[in-house]
Amino acid sequence: MAKRNKIIYWIATLWLALGMLSTGIVQLIRMQEEVDNITHLGYPVYLLTLLGIWKILGVGAILIPKFTLLKEWAYAGFFFAMSGAIISYIATEAPVAKIFPPLLLLILTILSWYLRPADRKFISTNQ
């Protein structure tokens, strides 16, 4: 892996981890702003607990070495959660300021996944 790609990978991955960890904590403690956001989008408040737990677990999965299949699932979960948030905000005609944070996390998810080193990739042996 080129040195440039490795640097971009770690920057994207650390920013992604920080973003997912911080939003996961905010969702777990059910900050009022998050409760207002989720109810405005039409989702039940208990979804915050599920999202918070899965985000925190996903951060652990992408940062800890090995467990390549688990990493794939974590990246997929981040992708679905962030694309779902973007679509939900667009469907409710939210301002761009609401759409930008999940869009940034989605871009970081894609960058981190795409640029991950070979030892962090899942390679199927069944062919």
N, C-alpha and C positions, 0 to 999 in steps of 0.2 A: 504494500500500500504506500502510495506516495506520501511524503511528509505533509504536504499541503492538505491532502484529504484526511489524514489522521488528525490534524489540528482542527479542521472544520468539523469532523465527526465529534471530537471531544467538546468543542464549544457548543455545538448544536445539542449534544446529549446532556451536557450539564445545564444548559438553559432550559431544555425540555424537562429534566428532572426537577429543577427548581420550580418551574411553572406548575407542573403536575403536583408536586408535593405541597406547595403553598395553597393551590386551589383545593386540593384534597382535604387539607386541614380546615380551611375555611368552610368547606361543605360539611365536614364531620361535626364541627362545632355549631353549625347552622347559624352563621352570621345573618342578621336580619336582611341585609342586602341580597344575599344568596337565596334566602327564603322568598323574598319579593320577586327575584328573577325567575325562579323555578315555577312559582305559582302564576306569574304573568304569562309564562310560556304554556301553561296548562298542565303541568306535570305535578304529581303528588310530592309533598315535602319529604317523604321517606326516601325518595330517589336520591336525595343529597347524601344520605348515609351510604347507600350502595356505591355511588360514584366516588365518594371520598375514600372509602376502603379500597376499592379497586385501583384508584389512582395511586395511592400510597404503595400498595403491593406491586403495581406495575413499575413504579420507580425502582423499587428494590430489584425487580427482575431484570431491568435493562442495565443496571449498574453493577450487579454482582457477576463476576466471571462465570463461565460455563453455562449450563442450563439453557442451551440455545433454542430448544423448542419452546420453553417458557418465555423467552425473549420475543419470539415470533408472536405468541399470543398477546403479550403485553403491548407490542407495537400495534397489533390489529385492534386491540381494545382502545388504545389512545386514538387511533385513526377513526374508529366508529364513534367514539364519544365526541371528538372534536368536530367531525363532519356533521354529526347529528345536532350539535349545538349551533353550528353555522346555519344549517337548514331551518332549525327551529326559530332562530332569530330572524332569518329572511322571511319565513312564513308569517311571523307576527309583525312584520314591517318595522323591526327595531332599527335604531340609528346605527350607522357604520361603527361608531365607538363601541357598541356592544358586540359587533361581529369581529372586530379586529383581534381581541385576545384569543378566542378559539382558532381563528385563522392562523395567527402566529404559531400557536402550539401545533396545529396541523402541519404547517410547513416544517417546523423543527422535528416533528415525528418522522416525516418523509425523509428529511436530510439525514437524521440519525440512523434510520433504518437502511437507507441506500448506501451510506458511507461506512457502515460498521465493518470492523476488521473481520477477516476470514474466521478467526477463532470464536467470533460471536455470531456466526451464521449457522443456521440449521441446514445440514446437508443430508438429504435422504440417501440411505444405502439400499433401499428397495427400488430396483430398476428393472 
